Amino acid sequence: MPRYYEDKPEGGACAGVKEDLGACLLQSDCVLQEGKSPRQCLKEGSCKALQYSFFECKRSMMPDQDSEEEKDIDTAVLKPR
């Protein structure tokens, strides 16, 4: 179950989702019953929804590469000679 934070946790914008993902992995049957590492369980598909949420959060932090390229193209095309 995701935890909701009143204050932003330390470690950046995605720290809360990262913490939830870690807690989910540590509580998964894969770790508790099968004795596998959290990393191995993540690779095998445990906590898929939180993994996707964490990926989307990190991706949203990246600058939009397409818009930067479009700006460069627009500048080159519209720039008078």
PyMOL Python script that loads the backbone (N, CA, C, O; Angstrom):
from pymol import cmd

cmd.read_pdbstr("""\
ATOM      1  N   MET A   1       0.848  -1.174   0.000  1.00  0.00           N
ATOM      2  CA  MET A   1       0.000   0.000   0.000  1.00  0.00           C
ATOM      3  C   MET A   1       0.893   1.236   0.000  1.00  0.00           C
ATOM      4  O   MET A   1       1.752   1.355   0.874  1.00  0.00           O
ATOM      5  N   PRO A   2       0.726   2.154  -0.937  1.00  0.00           N
ATOM      6  CA  PRO A   2       1.558   3.348  -0.981  1.00  0.00           C
ATOM      7  C   PRO A   2       1.379   4.212   0.258  1.00  0.00           C
ATOM      8  O   PRO A   2       0.292   4.290   0.830  1.00  0.00           O
ATOM      9  N   ARG A   3       2.445   4.845   0.653  1.00  0.00           N
ATOM     10  CA  ARG A   3       2.410   5.776   1.772  1.00  0.00           C
ATOM     11  C   ARG A   3       2.360   7.181   1.214  1.00  0.00           C
ATOM     12  O   ARG A   3       3.008   7.483   0.212  1.00  0.00           O
ATOM     13  N   TYR A   4       1.598   8.029   1.854  1.00  0.00           N
ATOM     14  CA  TYR A   4       1.477   9.409   1.415  1.00  0.00           C
ATOM     15  C   TYR A   4       2.174  10.296   2.430  1.00  0.00           C
ATOM     16  O   TYR A   4       2.068  10.080   3.637  1.00  0.00           O
ATOM     17  N   TYR A   5       2.875  11.277   1.939  1.00  0.00           N
ATOM     18  CA  TYR A   5       3.724  12.097   2.782  1.00  0.00           C
ATOM     19  C   TYR A   5       3.171  13.508   2.892  1.00  0.00           C
ATOM     20  O   TYR A   5       2.761  14.107   1.898  1.00  0.00           O
ATOM     21  N   GLU A   6       3.164  14.032   4.115  1.00  0.00           N
ATOM     22  CA  GLU A   6       2.755  15.420   4.309  1.00  0.00           C
ATOM     23  C   GLU A   6       3.865  16.354   3.831  1.00  0.00           C
ATOM     24  O   GLU A   6       3.606  17.366   3.180  1.00  0.00           O
ATOM     25  N   ASP A   7       5.084  16.003   4.160  1.00  0.00           N
ATOM     26  CA  ASP A   7       6.240  16.767   3.707  1.00  0.00           C
ATOM     27  C   ASP A   7       7.003  15.911   2.714  1.00  0.00           C
ATOM     28  O   ASP A   7       7.005  14.683   2.799  1.00  0.00           O
ATOM     29  N   LYS A   8       7.657  16.587   1.763  1.00  0.00           N
ATOM     30  CA  LYS A   8       8.431  15.857   0.770  1.00  0.00           C
ATOM     31  C   LYS A   8       9.605  15.164   1.472  1.00  0.00           C
ATOM     32  O   LYS A   8      10.354  15.819   2.197  1.00  0.00           O
ATOM     33  N   PRO A   9       9.776  13.868   1.271  1.00  0.00           N
ATOM     34  CA  PRO A   9      10.894  13.173   1.903  1.00  0.00           C
ATOM     35  C   PRO A   9      12.227  13.644   1.329  1.00  0.00           C
ATOM     36  O   PRO A   9      12.287  14.165   0.215  1.00  0.00           O
ATOM     37  N   GLU A  10      13.281  13.455   2.095  1.00  0.00           N
ATOM     38  CA  GLU A  10      14.617  13.819   1.643  1.00  0.00           C
ATOM     39  C   GLU A  10      15.007  12.945   0.463  1.00  0.00           C
ATOM     40  O   GLU A  10      14.630  11.775   0.398  1.00  0.00           O
ATOM     41  N   GLY A  11      15.757  13.509  -0.463  1.00  0.00           N
ATOM     42  CA  GLY A  11      16.269  12.704  -1.561  1.00  0.00           C
ATOM     43  C   GLY A  11      15.664  13.031  -2.912  1.00  0.00           C
ATOM     44  O   GLY A  11      15.940  12.321  -3.878  1.00  0.00           O
ATOM     45  N   GLY A  12      14.866  14.056  -3.024  1.00  0.00           N
ATOM     46  CA  GLY A  12      14.359  14.451  -4.326  1.00  0.00           C
ATOM     47  C   GLY A  12      12.882  14.198  -4.507  1.00  0.00           C
ATOM     48  O   GLY A  12      12.187  13.717  -3.613  1.00  0.00           O
ATOM     49  N   ALA A  13      12.434  14.538  -5.688  1.00  0.00           N
ATOM     50  CA  ALA A  13      11.010  14.491  -5.999  1.00  0.00           C
ATOM     51  C   ALA A  13      10.453  13.073  -6.025  1.00  0.00           C
ATOM     52  O   ALA A  13       9.270  12.877  -5.746  1.00  0.00           O
ATOM     53  N   CYS A  14      11.264  12.095  -6.349  1.00  0.00           N
ATOM     54  CA  CYS A  14      10.782  10.723  -6.493  1.00  0.00           C
ATOM     55  C   CYS A  14      11.112   9.858  -5.283  1.00  0.00           C
ATOM     56  O   CYS A  14      10.927   8.642  -5.329  1.00  0.00           O
ATOM     57  N   ALA A  15      11.591  10.457  -4.214  1.00  0.00           N
ATOM     58  CA  ALA A  15      12.037   9.685  -3.050  1.00  0.00           C
ATOM     59  C   ALA A  15      10.904   8.899  -2.405  1.00  0.00           C
ATOM     60  O   ALA A  15      11.125   7.783  -1.935  1.00  0.00           O
ATOM     61  N   GLY A  16       9.705   9.451  -2.372  1.00  0.00           N
ATOM     62  CA  GLY A  16       8.574   8.747  -1.769  1.00  0.00           C
ATOM     63  C   GLY A  16       8.206   7.499  -2.536  1.00  0.00           C
ATOM     64  O   GLY A  16       7.951   6.455  -1.937  1.00  0.00           O
ATOM     65  N   VAL A  17       8.174   7.590  -3.852  1.00  0.00           N
ATOM     66  CA  VAL A  17       7.851   6.423  -4.682  1.00  0.00           C
ATOM     67  C   VAL A  17       8.972   5.391  -4.564  1.00  0.00           C
ATOM     68  O   VAL A  17       8.717   4.188  -4.523  1.00  0.00           O
ATOM     69  N   LYS A  18      10.213   5.874  -4.510  1.00  0.00           N
ATOM     70  CA  LYS A  18      11.355   4.967  -4.372  1.00  0.00           C
ATOM     71  C   LYS A  18      11.275   4.203  -3.045  1.00  0.00           C
ATOM     72  O   LYS A  18      11.529   3.000  -2.994  1.00  0.00           O
ATOM     73  N   GLU A  19      10.922   4.915  -1.985  1.00  0.00           N
ATOM     74  CA  GLU A  19      10.793   4.277  -0.680  1.00  0.00           C
ATOM     75  C   GLU A  19       9.662   3.248  -0.686  1.00  0.00           C
ATOM     76  O   GLU A  19       9.810   2.160  -0.131  1.00  0.00           O
ATOM     77  N   ASP A  20       8.537   3.589  -1.311  1.00  0.00           N
ATOM     78  CA  ASP A  20       7.420   2.650  -1.416  1.00  0.00           C
ATOM     79  C   ASP A  20       7.814   1.411  -2.221  1.00  0.00           C
ATOM     80  O   ASP A  20       7.431   0.295  -1.873  1.00  0.00           O
ATOM     81  N   LEU A  21       8.577   1.609  -3.293  1.00  0.00           N
ATOM     82  CA  LEU A  21       9.034   0.489  -4.111  1.00  0.00           C
ATOM     83  C   LEU A  21       9.938  -0.429  -3.291  1.00  0.00           C
ATOM     84  O   LEU A  21       9.804  -1.652  -3.343  1.00  0.00           O
ATOM     85  N   GLY A  22      10.852   0.165  -2.540  1.00  0.00           N
ATOM     86  CA  GLY A  22      11.732  -0.635  -1.695  1.00  0.00           C
ATOM     87  C   GLY A  22      10.963  -1.419  -0.650  1.00  0.00           C
ATOM     88  O   GLY A  22      11.242  -2.596  -0.424  1.00  0.00           O
ATOM     89  N   ALA A  23       9.992  -0.773  -0.008  1.00  0.00           N
ATOM     90  CA  ALA A  23       9.178  -1.448   1.003  1.00  0.00           C
ATOM     91  C   ALA A  23       8.367  -2.582   0.376  1.00  0.00           C
ATOM     92  O   ALA A  23       8.245  -3.660   0.959  1.00  0.00           O
ATOM     93  N   CYS A  24       7.822  -2.340  -0.794  1.00  0.00           N
ATOM     94  CA  CYS A  24       7.049  -3.365  -1.501  1.00  0.00           C
ATOM     95  C   CYS A  24       7.927  -4.579  -1.798  1.00  0.00           C
ATOM     96  O   CYS A  24       7.513  -5.719  -1.587  1.00  0.00           O
ATOM     97  N   LEU A  25       9.131  -4.330  -2.284  1.00  0.00           N
ATOM     98  CA  LEU A  25      10.026  -5.438  -2.603  1.00  0.00           C
ATOM     99  C   LEU A  25      10.411  -6.231  -1.358  1.00  0.00           C
ATOM    100  O   LEU A  25      10.439  -7.462  -1.381  1.00  0.00           O
ATOM    101  N   LEU A  26      10.707  -5.521  -0.274  1.00  0.00           N
ATOM    102  CA  LEU A  26      11.108  -6.200   0.957  1.00  0.00           C
ATOM    103  C   LEU A  26       9.976  -7.021   1.569  1.00  0.00           C
ATOM    104  O   LEU A  26      10.231  -7.984   2.293  1.00  0.00           O
ATOM    105  N   GLN A  27       8.731  -6.649   1.285  1.00  0.00           N
ATOM    106  CA  GLN A  27       7.582  -7.362   1.816  1.00  0.00           C
ATOM    107  C   GLN A  27       7.019  -8.389   0.836  1.00  0.00           C
ATOM    108  O   GLN A  27       6.046  -9.076   1.148  1.00  0.00           O
ATOM    109  N   SER A  28       7.617  -8.495  -0.336  1.00  0.00           N
ATOM    110  CA  SER A  28       7.091  -9.407  -1.357  1.00  0.00           C
ATOM    111  C   SER A  28       7.401 -10.855  -1.006  1.00  0.00           C
ATOM    112  O   SER A  28       8.362 -11.145  -0.294  1.00  0.00           O
ATOM    113  N   ASP A  29       6.569 -11.760  -1.519  1.00  0.00           N
ATOM    114  CA  ASP A  29       6.785 -13.196  -1.317  1.00  0.00           C
ATOM    115  C   ASP A  29       8.116 -13.628  -1.923  1.00  0.00           C
ATOM    116  O   ASP A  29       8.770 -14.543  -1.424  1.00  0.00           O
ATOM    117  N   CYS A  30       8.500 -12.970  -2.985  1.00  0.00           N
ATOM    118  CA  CYS A  30       9.748 -13.299  -3.662  1.00  0.00           C
ATOM    119  C   CYS A  30      10.941 -13.176  -2.701  1.00  0.00           C
ATOM    120  O   CYS A  30      11.829 -14.029  -2.696  1.00  0.00           O
ATOM    121  N   VAL A  31      10.952 -12.125  -1.901  1.00  0.00           N
ATOM    122  CA  VAL A  31      12.040 -11.912  -0.937  1.00  0.00           C
ATOM    123  C   VAL A  31      11.818 -12.745   0.318  1.00  0.00           C
ATOM    124  O   VAL A  31      12.721 -13.446   0.775  1.00  0.00           O
ATOM    125  N   LEU A  32      10.612 -12.665   0.873  1.00  0.00           N
ATOM    126  CA  LEU A  32      10.349 -13.310   2.157  1.00  0.00           C
ATOM    127  C   LEU A  32      10.310 -14.830   2.083  1.00  0.00           C
ATOM    128  O   LEU A  32      10.865 -15.503   2.952  1.00  0.00           O
ATOM    129  N   GLN A  33       9.670 -15.376   1.070  1.00  0.00           N
ATOM    130  CA  GLN A  33       9.496 -16.824   1.008  1.00  0.00           C
ATOM    131  C   GLN A  33      10.552 -17.508   0.150  1.00  0.00           C
ATOM    132  O   GLN A  33      11.024 -18.596   0.481  1.00  0.00           O
ATOM    133  N   GLU A  34      10.918 -16.869  -0.947  1.00  0.00           N
ATOM    134  CA  GLU A  34      11.874 -17.498  -1.856  1.00  0.00           C
ATOM    135  C   GLU A  34      13.317 -17.140  -1.521  1.00  0.00           C
ATOM    136  O   GLU A  34      14.243 -17.792  -2.003  1.00  0.00           O
ATOM    137  N   GLY A  35      13.521 -16.106  -0.695  1.00  0.00           N
ATOM    138  CA  GLY A  35      14.866 -15.734  -0.253  1.00  0.00           C
ATOM    139  C   GLY A  35      15.721 -15.053  -1.304  1.00  0.00           C
ATOM    140  O   GLY A  35      16.946 -15.015  -1.186  1.00  0.00           O
ATOM    141  N   LYS A  36      15.083 -14.518  -2.326  1.00  0.00           N
ATOM    142  CA  LYS A  36      15.834 -13.831  -3.385  1.00  0.00           C
ATOM    143  C   LYS A  36      16.108 -12.393  -2.966  1.00  0.00           C
ATOM    144  O   LYS A  36      15.488 -11.868  -2.041  1.00  0.00           O
ATOM    145  N   SER A  37      17.046 -11.773  -3.663  1.00  0.00           N
ATOM    146  CA  SER A  37      17.361 -10.374  -3.374  1.00  0.00           C
ATOM    147  C   SER A  37      16.266  -9.476  -3.947  1.00  0.00           C
ATOM    148  O   SER A  37      15.602  -9.858  -4.910  1.00  0.00           O
ATOM    149  N   PRO A  38      16.066  -8.282  -3.366  1.00  0.00           N
ATOM    150  CA  PRO A  38      15.084  -7.357  -3.915  1.00  0.00           C
ATOM    151  C   PRO A  38      15.364  -7.014  -5.381  1.00  0.00           C
ATOM    152  O   PRO A  38      14.435  -6.866  -6.175  1.00  0.00           O
ATOM    153  N   ARG A  39      16.625  -6.891  -5.729  1.00  0.00           N
ATOM    154  CA  ARG A  39      16.984  -6.596  -7.124  1.00  0.00           C
ATOM    155  C   ARG A  39      16.537  -7.718  -8.057  1.00  0.00           C
ATOM    156  O   ARG A  39      15.998  -7.455  -9.132  1.00  0.00           O
ATOM    157  N   GLN A  40      16.758  -8.953  -7.657  1.00  0.00           N
ATOM    158  CA  GLN A  40      16.346 -10.091  -8.469  1.00  0.00           C
ATOM    159  C   GLN A  40      14.824 -10.127  -8.603  1.00  0.00           C
ATOM    160  O   GLN A  40      14.298 -10.397  -9.683  1.00  0.00           O
ATOM    161  N   CYS A  41      14.128  -9.857  -7.513  1.00  0.00           N
ATOM    162  CA  CYS A  41      12.663  -9.850  -7.548  1.00  0.00           C
ATOM    163  C   CYS A  41      12.139  -8.744  -8.452  1.00  0.00           C
ATOM    164  O   CYS A  41      11.132  -8.928  -9.135  1.00  0.00           O
ATOM    165  N   LEU A  42      12.810  -7.600  -8.464  1.00  0.00           N
ATOM    166  CA  LEU A  42      12.416  -6.500  -9.334  1.00  0.00           C
ATOM    167  C   LEU A  42      12.559  -6.916 -10.793  1.00  0.00           C
ATOM    168  O   LEU A  42      11.698  -6.618 -11.621  1.00  0.00           O
ATOM    169  N   LYS A  43      13.647  -7.604 -11.100  1.00  0.00           N
ATOM    170  CA  LYS A  43      13.872  -8.084 -12.468  1.00  0.00           C
ATOM    171  C   LYS A  43      12.833  -9.124 -12.879  1.00  0.00           C
ATOM    172  O   LYS A  43      12.487  -9.240 -14.055  1.00  0.00           O
ATOM    173  N   GLU A  44      12.340  -9.877 -11.897  1.00  0.00           N
ATOM    174  CA  GLU A  44      11.351 -10.919 -12.185  1.00  0.00           C
ATOM    175  C   GLU A  44       9.926 -10.390 -12.231  1.00  0.00           C
ATOM    176  O   GLU A  44       8.999 -11.142 -12.530  1.00  0.00           O
ATOM    177  N   GLY A  45       9.736  -9.097 -11.935  1.00  0.00           N
ATOM    178  CA  GLY A  45       8.420  -8.504 -12.110  1.00  0.00           C
ATOM    179  C   GLY A  45       7.639  -8.208 -10.843  1.00  0.00           C
ATOM    180  O   GLY A  45       6.455  -7.880 -10.921  1.00  0.00           O
ATOM    181  N   SER A  46       8.264  -8.312  -9.680  1.00  0.00           N
ATOM    182  CA  SER A  46       7.556  -7.960  -8.449  1.00  0.00           C
ATOM    183  C   SER A  46       7.358  -6.444  -8.382  1.00  0.00           C
ATOM    184  O   SER A  46       8.193  -5.675  -8.858  1.00  0.00           O
ATOM    185  N   CYS A  47       6.245  -6.032  -7.785  1.00  0.00           N
ATOM    186  CA  CYS A  47       5.933  -4.602  -7.558  1.00  0.00           C
ATOM    187  C   CYS A  47       5.952  -3.797  -8.862  1.00  0.00           C
ATOM    188  O   CYS A  47       6.485  -2.689  -8.917  1.00  0.00           O
ATOM    189  N   LYS A  48       5.373  -4.366  -9.883  1.00  0.00           N
ATOM    190  CA  LYS A  48       5.408  -3.783 -11.222  1.00  0.00           C
ATOM    191  C   LYS A  48       4.804  -2.375 -11.277  1.00  0.00           C
ATOM    192  O   LYS A  48       5.354  -1.499 -11.945  1.00  0.00           O
ATOM    193  N   ALA A  49       3.704  -2.149 -10.596  1.00  0.00           N
ATOM    194  CA  ALA A  49       3.044  -0.842 -10.649  1.00  0.00           C
ATOM    195  C   ALA A  49       3.922   0.246 -10.029  1.00  0.00           C
ATOM    196  O   ALA A  49       4.021   1.347 -10.571  1.00  0.00           O
ATOM    197  N   LEU A  50       4.555  -0.056  -8.901  1.00  0.00           N
ATOM    198  CA  LEU A  50       5.432   0.926  -8.279  1.00  0.00           C
ATOM    199  C   LEU A  50       6.701   1.135  -9.091  1.00  0.00           C
ATOM    200  O   LEU A  50       7.234   2.244  -9.140  1.00  0.00           O
ATOM    201  N   GLN A  51       7.183   0.084  -9.721  1.00  0.00           N
ATOM    202  CA  GLN A  51       8.352   0.221 -10.586  1.00  0.00           C
ATOM    203  C   GLN A  51       8.029   1.174 -11.744  1.00  0.00           C
ATOM    204  O   GLN A  51       8.837   2.034 -12.092  1.00  0.00           O
ATOM    205  N   TYR A  52       6.854   1.013 -12.328  1.00  0.00           N
ATOM    206  CA  TYR A  52       6.427   1.874 -13.419  1.00  0.00           C
ATOM    207  C   TYR A  52       6.244   3.318 -12.938  1.00  0.00           C
ATOM    208  O   TYR A  52       6.632   4.257 -13.633  1.00  0.00           O
ATOM    209  N   SER A  53       5.656   3.493 -11.757  1.00  0.00           N
ATOM    210  CA  SER A  53       5.465   4.837 -11.199  1.00  0.00           C
ATOM    211  C   SER A  53       6.804   5.521 -10.953  1.00  0.00           C
ATOM    212  O   SER A  53       6.957   6.711 -11.225  1.00  0.00           O
ATOM    213  N   PHE A  54       7.773   4.766 -10.438  1.00  0.00           N
ATOM    214  CA  PHE A  54       9.096   5.326 -10.188  1.00  0.00           C
ATOM    215  C   PHE A  54       9.766   5.718 -11.501  1.00  0.00           C
ATOM    216  O   PHE A  54      10.382   6.780 -11.591  1.00  0.00           O
ATOM    217  N   PHE A  55       9.650   4.869 -12.517  1.00  0.00           N
ATOM    218  CA  PHE A  55      10.203   5.170 -13.840  1.00  0.00           C
ATOM    219  C   PHE A  55       9.582   6.439 -14.407  1.00  0.00           C
ATOM    220  O   PHE A  55      10.293   7.312 -14.903  1.00  0.00           O
ATOM    221  N   GLU A  56       8.263   6.543 -14.336  1.00  0.00           N
ATOM    222  CA  GLU A  56       7.579   7.723 -14.862  1.00  0.00           C
ATOM    223  C   GLU A  56       7.968   8.984 -14.093  1.00  0.00           C
ATOM    224  O   GLU A  56       8.113  10.051 -14.691  1.00  0.00           O
ATOM    225  N   CYS A  57       8.136   8.873 -12.785  1.00  0.00           N
ATOM    226  CA  CYS A  57       8.550  10.016 -11.977  1.00  0.00           C
ATOM    227  C   CYS A  57       9.936  10.481 -12.402  1.00  0.00           C
ATOM    228  O   CYS A  57      10.157  11.675 -12.606  1.00  0.00           O
ATOM    229  N   LYS A  58      10.873   9.540 -12.535  1.00  0.00           N
ATOM    230  CA  LYS A  58      12.234   9.897 -12.946  1.00  0.00           C
ATOM    231  C   LYS A  58      12.237  10.481 -14.353  1.00  0.00           C
ATOM    232  O   LYS A  58      12.967  11.431 -14.636  1.00  0.00           O
ATOM    233  N   ARG A  59      11.417   9.908 -15.235  1.00  0.00           N
ATOM    234  CA  ARG A  59      11.363  10.399 -16.614  1.00  0.00           C
ATOM    235  C   ARG A  59      10.814  11.820 -16.668  1.00  0.00           C
ATOM    236  O   ARG A  59      11.241  12.624 -17.497  1.00  0.00           O
ATOM    237  N   SER A  60       9.872  12.128 -15.787  1.00  0.00           N
ATOM    238  CA  SER A  60       9.287  13.469 -15.775  1.00  0.00           C
ATOM    239  C   SER A  60      10.299  14.523 -15.320  1.00  0.00           C
ATOM    240  O   SER A  60      10.111  15.713 -15.573  1.00  0.00           O
ATOM    241  N   MET A  61      11.357  14.093 -14.656  1.00  0.00           N
ATOM    242  CA  MET A  61      12.395  15.010 -14.186  1.00  0.00           C
ATOM    243  C   MET A  61      13.389  15.364 -15.291  1.00  0.00           C
ATOM    244  O   MET A  61      14.129  16.341 -15.175  1.00  0.00           O
ATOM    245  N   MET A  62      13.406  14.572 -16.358  1.00  0.00           N
ATOM    246  CA  MET A  62      14.354  14.799 -17.453  1.00  0.00           C
ATOM    247  C   MET A  62      13.859  15.937 -18.344  1.00  0.00           C
ATOM    248  O   MET A  62      12.655  16.082 -18.553  1.00  0.00           O
ATOM    249  N   PRO A  63      14.781  16.743 -18.868  1.00  0.00           N
ATOM    250  CA  PRO A  63      14.357  17.791 -19.801  1.00  0.00           C
ATOM    251  C   PRO A  63      13.800  17.166 -21.074  1.00  0.00           C
ATOM    252  O   PRO A  63      14.225  16.087 -21.488  1.00  0.00           O
ATOM    253  N   ASP A  64      12.869  17.839 -21.672  1.00  0.00           N
ATOM    254  CA  ASP A  64      12.219  17.336 -22.880  1.00  0.00           C
ATOM    255  C   ASP A  64      13.159  17.506 -24.065  1.00  0.00           C
ATOM    256  O   ASP A  64      13.349  18.623 -24.547  1.00  0.00           O
ATOM    257  N   GLN A  65      13.740  16.430 -24.533  1.00  0.00           N
ATOM    258  CA  GLN A  65      14.722  16.481 -25.615  1.00  0.00           C
ATOM    259  C   GLN A  65      14.084  16.928 -26.929  1.00  0.00           C
ATOM    260  O   GLN A  65      14.702  17.662 -27.699  1.00  0.00           O
ATOM    261  N   ASP A  66      12.864  16.492 -27.185  1.00  0.00           N
ATOM    262  CA  ASP A  66      12.211  16.851 -28.436  1.00  0.00           C
ATOM    263  C   ASP A  66      12.012  18.352 -28.543  1.00  0.00           C
ATOM    264  O   ASP A  66      12.254  18.934 -29.600  1.00  0.00           O
ATOM    265  N   SER A  67      11.579  18.981 -27.471  1.00  0.00           N
ATOM    266  CA  SER A  67      11.321  20.413 -27.545  1.00  0.00           C
ATOM    267  C   SER A  67      12.616  21.191 -27.751  1.00  0.00           C
ATOM    268  O   SER A  67      12.613  22.216 -28.433  1.00  0.00           O
ATOM    269  N   GLU A  68      13.721  20.725 -27.176  1.00  0.00           N
ATOM    270  CA  GLU A  68      15.006  21.399 -27.379  1.00  0.00           C
ATOM    271  C   GLU A  68      15.437  21.287 -28.834  1.00  0.00           C
ATOM    272  O   GLU A  68      15.921  22.259 -29.415  1.00  0.00           O
ATOM    273  N   GLU A  69      15.265  20.106 -29.429  1.00  0.00           N
ATOM    274  CA  GLU A  69      15.630  19.922 -30.824  1.00  0.00           C
ATOM    275  C   GLU A  69      14.739  20.768 -31.732  1.00  0.00           C
ATOM    276  O   GLU A  69      15.214  21.348 -32.708  1.00  0.00           O
ATOM    277  N   GLU A  70      13.454  20.836 -31.412  1.00  0.00           N
ATOM    278  CA  GLU A  70      12.538  21.644 -32.210  1.00  0.00           C
ATOM    279  C   GLU A  70      12.918  23.117 -32.142  1.00  0.00           C
ATOM    280  O   GLU A  70      12.843  23.824 -33.147  1.00  0.00           O
ATOM    281  N   LYS A  71      13.324  23.584 -30.967  1.00  0.00           N
ATOM    282  CA  LYS A  71      13.744  24.976 -30.833  1.00  0.00           C
ATOM    283  C   LYS A  71      14.956  25.255 -31.703  1.00  0.00           C
ATOM    284  O   LYS A  71      15.030  26.301 -32.348  1.00  0.00           O
ATOM    285  N   ASP A  72      15.909  24.327 -31.728  1.00  0.00           N
ATOM    286  CA  ASP A  72      17.106  24.503 -32.548  1.00  0.00           C
ATOM    287  C   ASP A  72      16.748  24.544 -34.024  1.00  0.00           C
ATOM    288  O   ASP A  72      17.282  25.362 -34.772  1.00  0.00           O
ATOM    289  N   ILE A  73      15.849  23.668 -34.446  1.00  0.00           N
ATOM    290  CA  ILE A  73      15.433  23.635 -35.849  1.00  0.00           C
ATOM    291  C   ILE A  73      14.685  24.916 -36.199  1.00  0.00           C
ATOM    292  O   ILE A  73      14.941  25.516 -37.243  1.00  0.00           O
ATOM    293  N   ASP A  74      13.761  25.341 -35.335  1.00  0.00           N
ATOM    294  CA  ASP A  74      13.010  26.563 -35.591  1.00  0.00           C
ATOM    295  C   ASP A  74      13.939  27.767 -35.675  1.00  0.00           C
ATOM    296  O   ASP A  74      13.744  28.637 -36.524  1.00  0.00           O
ATOM    297  N   THR A  75      14.929  27.829 -34.821  1.00  0.00           N
ATOM    298  CA  THR A  75      15.869  28.938 -34.830  1.00  0.00           C
ATOM    299  C   THR A  75      16.670  28.947 -36.125  1.00  0.00           C
ATOM    300  O   THR A  75      16.890  30.000 -36.723  1.00  0.00           O
ATOM    301  N   ALA A  76      17.110  27.749 -36.556  1.00  0.00           N
ATOM    302  CA  ALA A  76      17.904  27.667 -37.786  1.00  0.00           C
ATOM    303  C   ALA A  76      17.082  28.030 -39.004  1.00  0.00           C
ATOM    304  O   ALA A  76      17.582  28.690 -39.915  1.00  0.00           O
ATOM    305  N   VAL A  77      15.832  27.608 -39.033  1.00  0.00           N
ATOM    306  CA  VAL A  77      14.977  27.856 -40.199  1.00  0.00           C
ATOM    307  C   VAL A  77      14.500  29.311 -40.227  1.00  0.00           C
ATOM    308  O   VAL A  77      14.461  29.928 -41.292  1.00  0.00           O
ATOM    309  N   LEU A  78      14.146  29.850 -39.091  1.00  0.00           N
ATOM    310  CA  LEU A  78      13.568  31.194 -39.045  1.00  0.00           C
ATOM    311  C   LEU A  78      14.620  32.298 -38.925  1.00  0.00           C
ATOM    312  O   LEU A  78      14.290  33.479 -39.036  1.00  0.00           O
ATOM    313  N   LYS A  79      15.863  31.932 -38.704  1.00  0.00           N
ATOM    314  CA  LYS A  79      16.912  32.919 -38.524  1.00  0.00           C
ATOM    315  C   LYS A  79      17.234  33.581 -39.870  1.00  0.00           C
ATOM    316  O   LYS A  79      17.570  32.890 -40.831  1.00  0.00           O
ATOM    317  N   PRO A  80      17.131  34.927 -39.945  1.00  0.00           N
ATOM    318  CA  PRO A  80      17.461  35.597 -41.216  1.00  0.00           C
ATOM    319  C   PRO A  80      18.954  35.499 -41.508  1.00  0.00           C
ATOM    320  O   PRO A  80      19.781  35.446 -40.597  1.00  0.00           O
ATOM    321  N   ARG A  81      19.274  35.478 -42.784  1.00  0.00           N
ATOM    322  CA  ARG A  81      20.678  35.359 -43.198  1.00  0.00           C
ATOM    323  C   ARG A  81      21.255  36.688 -43.563  1.00  0.00           C
ATOM    324  O   ARG A  81      22.426  36.771 -43.934  1.00  0.00           O
TER     325      ARG A  81
END
""", "prot")
cmd.dss("prot")
cmd.show_as("cartoon", "prot")
cmd.util.cbc("prot")
cmd.orient("prot")
